[in-house]
């Protein structure tokens, strides 16, 4: 649980913000949202501590300093380390952050159901909105959320902001660098100065884990900082798929289908899973393009931003192409030959997007078609939940 400190400014542009969750709305909507808490809990994704896939942008699971970390934990750890590198901080900052995140959440993005008796009804209602964002499990300590268990009541940001793993890491580092002599004081003191925790001495226990994990992930963080175009190394294995087959390209839930939306054609289907869920080639093909198609792709986009964000397009022959949009990063390169089940990128929210998902299109002779029935004819059910 993090203590009180000054409010924080954003380091990047707007992320997917749900302003109805902002504390300023509580006096008006508190009573109503309290009534909706049970509905929010029921509608939220079922909490799970199992990885959504065998791999993520952080790589496969690993044993670090004798502690087993799965792909979800490794993915969040890579985000924490990459944010440190992007802000020009040294590896020690990442070590402090990783030790803190492991102590607070085991490096998992935790939502909060607002059940703490320490909260007022209005505070509980706002805290429970964290359930509507991607998360790896549930916590109930006051209004604490995310990998660092940061508190919106204590001025760390809105619930929507705090449920963004990148924002959470940025917020931690902004307070860390304000700690006098943070680079030279013991790790547990630096962490406690940021967190103001009731168990401040506990962070030291995770020093060896944080040191080894930072050493593992720092090179990739530096590479991402040096080249923020969206390209990423192909660090995850592909899926075993018989030659000539089609597959479901990613894990997650279909959240929006093909058809008219807001007066324009939504030319594909949206599949939403946790951030950095692997995205695979739906069939054998050649990469037509792998690039950022928006004004920027180094952070989440908004509805006011045009373009697909990070996009990979594959040509499967016979006039059939597929598009994979809003990726947080891609591993493919133009001209590359890929097989069905080959890793091509990771789910994100770049471009014209307000939440983490894969926008997937199928096109025949240049015209979009509804991917759901088209893939049913090719033996694939997009309404399943796993890739492959």
N, C-alpha and C positions, 0 to 999 in steps of 0.2 A: 504494500500500500504506500502510495506516494503522498507526501505532505504538501502543505500550502506553499505557494511561491507565486511570482508574478506571471501574468498572462503572457502567452507566446505569440509572436508573429509568424506567418507562414514563410518558409524558405523557398518554396516553389510557387507556381501558379495554382489556380483553383484545382482542388481534387473533387471527387464525387461527394458533395456536401448535401446533407438533408437538413435544411434549415429548420424544419419543424421540430428537430431534436434540440435546438439551441435552448439554453437555460432561460433566455428572455421570453420564451413562449410559455413557460411553465405557469405563470399566474393565470393565463387565459385558458389554456388547454389542460391544466393539471387534472381536473376532475374527470374530463372525458378520457384522457389517455390512461388514467388509472383503471377505468372500466375495460380498456382494451388490452391490459397486460396479459390476461389469460389467452386472448386471441393471438397476441404476438408470440407467446411461448409455443402455442400449438402450431403456428405457421412457420416458426423458425426452423432452419435445418437441424436435423437431429445431431446433437453433440457427439463427437467421436474423437478418440485419441488415435485412431488408425489412419495411416497415410492414405490419401486419395489415390495414390498410384505408387508404383515401385520407385519412382524417381521424380525430381523437381529441378528447378533451375539451380538449386544448391547442390545437386548431385544425388547420388544414392545414399541410403543410410550408412552410418559409419559408427565405429566404436572409438571414442575420443577420451583419452585419459581414463580408460576403464569404464566409461559410461556409454551405453548404447543410445544413439540418436537416430530417429527415423527420418524419412525424406522431408516430412513437414517441418520438423525441427531444424534440419539442415538448410531448408529453404529460407526460413525466417532468420537463421544465423547469417546466411549469406547476405540477406538484405541489410541486416544490422551492420555488418562489416563494410559493405559497399557504400552505405550512407556515410560512414566515417571517412572512407577514402575520398568520396565526392566532396566532402566539406573540408578537405585538406588537413584532416587530423591524422595523428600517428596511430600505429597499431595498439598502443596502450589504451587509447580511448575505446577502441573496439573491445579490448579485453575487459575493461570496466563494464561496458554495456552488456557483453555476453554473460558475465558472471551475474549481473543484476537480473537479466532476463531469465536465466536458468533458475535462480532463487525464487523469483516472483511467479513464474508461470511454466517452468520447464521449457522455455522458448516456444510457447504456443500462444496463438492469438485467442484469448479468452473473452467471451461475451459475459454479460452479467444479467441475471434475471430480475434484479432489483429487490430480492427477498430479504436483504439485510434489515434488521429491526432498527438500525441506526438512521435509516432514511425516512424522510417524510413521504407521504403518498405521492406528491408531485415529483419529488426526486426519484422515487422508485420507478415511476412511469417513464421518465426520461432515460434512466439507466437501462431499463428493459428494452429500449429501442436498439441497443447494441445487438440484440438477437437477430435483427433484420439484416445484419452485415455478415459476410463470410467469417466463420470462426471455427476453431478447432476443439472447443470445449466450453464449459461454463464455470464461472467463478461467482462468488456472492459476498466478497469482502467490501463492505460499504458500496461506493460507486465505482470501484476500480475495474478497469478493463484493459485488454490487450496484453502484449508480451511483457510489458514493464509494469502492468497494473497501475496505470496512470488514472487520475481522478478528474473528471470534468468539473466537479464542484470546487476543486482546488486550483482551478485555472489552467489546467494543462491543454484545454481545447474543448471543442464540442464532441459529443459522442461519435458523430460521423467522422470527424478528423481523427480521433483516437483509435478508431477501428481500421484505419489505414496503416499498414505496417511501416511504410516509409515515413509517414508523418510521425508515428510513435518514436522511431529511432531519431529523427531530426529533433523532436522535442527533448528527448533525453540528452542529446549532445549539446543543445543550446543551454541547458542548465549546467551540464558538466563543465563547460569551458568558463563558466562564471565562478566556479569554485577556486579559491586561491590555492596556487601551487598544486593543482590537480595532477600535473604530470609527475610530481615527485613524492606525493603522499601515498601510503599503502592503498592498494585497490579497494579494500573494504571501507576505508575512510572516504575515498572519492565517491564510491557508490552510495554510501549512507548520506553524504552531503547533498546528493541529488534526491534520493528517495525519502529521507527522513522516516525510516521504517522503525517499527517497534522491535524488530529483530536485526538491527543494523550490523551486528558482528557476523551474521550468517554468510555474507557475501564472500568472505575470505576462503571459505570451504571450496568454492568453485574456481579459485584462481588457476589451478593446473588445467582444468577443462577449458577455461577461457583462453589461456595462453596457447594451448595446442590447437584449439579450434581456430583462433585468429591466424596462426601460422599456416593452417591448411587453406583458409579462405581468402587471405589477403592478396595473393597474386591475381586471383580472378577479379577481386574488387578493384585493384589498380588497373587491370586491363579494361574493365568496364568504364572506369573514370576516364581513361585515355581515349576511348572510342565509344561514346555514348549513342552511337547510331542505332542501336537495337540489335546488332549482331552479337551472338554469344557462341561460345564453343559448344560442340555437340557432346556434352558431358554425360548424357543418359543413353542407355541402350534402347534400340528400337524394339518393336513388338514382333514376335514370330508370326508371320502371315503367309499363307500359301500364295505362290505366284499367281497373278491374275485376279486375285480376290479384292473385294472392297471391304472396308471396315468403318466402324464409328471412330471419328478422328480424335476424340478426347473424352475424358470422364466428366460427369456433371449432369445437371438437369436441364432439359429444354425449357427455357423461360419465355421465348417468343418465337412464333412461327413465321412462315412466309405469307406475304400479303400486304394489303394497304395498312399503313401506319402514319398517323398525323398528316394524311393527305398525300403521302408519297409511298412508293413501293418499297417495302422491306424485302430485299431481294434474296434473303437467305433465312437461316434459322440460328437462334442464339442458344448456346449451351454454356451454362454457368457452373464453374467449380471453384475451388480455392485458387488464389493468386499463384501463378507459376505452375499450374497443372500442365503436364506435358501435352503437346499437340502433335499428332502424327499424320503422315500422309495417308489419305483415305484410299489410295490405290497407287499402283506403279505410275510414275510419270517423270517429267522433266520440269525443273523450276524455271518458270518464265520470269518471275521477279521476286525479290526478297528485299524490301525497302520500307522506309518511312514514307507514307503518302500524305502526311499532314504537316502543318507548320512546325510541329515539334513532336517527338516521341520519347523524350527522356523522362517523362512523367505522365501521369494519368491525364486524359483529355476531358472535355466537357461537351455538352450538346451544342455549344456555340462554335466548336472547332470542326472544321470540315475534314473529310477524308477517313480512310480506314485505319489510320495510325500505322503501326507496323503490320505489314501485309506480306504474305507469301501466296503466290499463285502458281498452280501446277497445271501442266498440259498432259493429259492422259491419252491423247490421240483420238482419232475419229471425231474431232470437233468438240470433245468434252474437256472442260477445265474446271478446277475447283479453286476457291479462294478461302484463305484463313486470315481473319482480320482481328484488329485490336490487341495483337500479341504484345506481351511485355518485352519479349526478345525473340529473335529467330536464329536458327542454327543453319539454315539453308543458304545457298548462294545461287545466283542466276546461272543457268546452264547446267546445273548439277542434276544428275540422274538419281532419283530416289525410288525406293521400293515401298510398297504398301506397308505401313507400320513403322516407317522410318521417322525418327524425331525431326521435326522441322521448326518447333518453337514452343512457346509457353503462353498460357492464358494471361491476359492483361486487360487494361482498360485505356489503351492509347487511342487517339483520334476522337471521332464523334461518338463518345461513349460516356456512360455515367456509372458503370459498375464492371467488375471483373467478369469476363466471359469470352468465349470464342464465337465470332460471327462467321458462319460457314455457308458458302455458296456453291452451288453446282450450276454450270452453264453449258449449254449445248449450242454450238455454232454462234457463240457470243451472247445468246439470250439466256437470262436466268430462268431456272425452273425450280419448283418446290422440291427441296432436297429430301423431304420425308418420304413421299411416295416414290420418288425416283430411286432412292436407296433401298426401299422395300423391294422394288423390282430387281435389285442387285444383292438381295439377301441380308440387308442391314436394317436394324431397328434403331433409329435415332432416339426413341423414347426409352431405351435401356439406360443404364447409368454409368456403365464402364466403357473404357475405350476398347477397340478390337472387335 
